[in-house]
């Protein structure tokens, strides 16, 4: 009899736990598409990214990647006048195009930087030279620590290469003038095309959006990786590895559910 009671209590407990889990899942389930669509349609003129705010008038949604997100109003600043004064001529480039140019350039740099922050911890580092900072100059996997040990000659080389790319970018902007497409470095389709890319206009616009999303993600990722490396003092690869391991207290705490359930 006691055995039947124990089995009955276990079944009852299982049913209770199942009902709790189902209730919890239902609480976090997203609303149906029709309800979401109705709520968005009921607020015309509001930002797609921030449905509770109206975007600045400068964001009309016509530009690739424009989702109406500009809480600080950068798109309403007269950026073109500043650059026209710098170059001494009216280039005919709109404020939004200048901002998009900046967004793409910063995003591309951050994509390279994030790879550079992760790569040494995963695949190792290069051996240095005695005459240029020592053999261990490049052996640091923490990006914050590594940048302080880079030899002076290597730093000069990096700055020189970046300066060359920047000069070429400005040259292209001055040559294109009002016809300049933000981020166009004449590499890929429409320029030097070693990979023989040949997208349709629709595919090309989709690729532009994909790059922009990767740029935005890389800028957030770079800041997060930098802040975490600065706080932890270890490489990004070590942090990712530790995040995938079960914590020490897991074995001590035991299982959440009693054995047999």
Secondary structure, 3 states (H helix, E strand, C coil): CHHHHHHHHHHHHHHHHHHHHHHHHHHHCCCCHHHHHHHHHCCCCCCCCCCCCCCCCCCCCCCCCCCCCCCCCHHHCCHHHHHHHHHCCCCCCCHHHHHHHHHHHHHHHHHHHHHHHHHHHHHCCCCCECCEECCCCCCCCCHHHHHCCCCHHHHHHHHHHHHHHHHHHHHHHHHHHHHCCCCCCCECCCCECCCCCCCCHHHHHHHHHHHHHHHHHHHHHHHHHHHHHHHHCCCHHHHHHHHCCCCCHHHHHCCCCCCCC
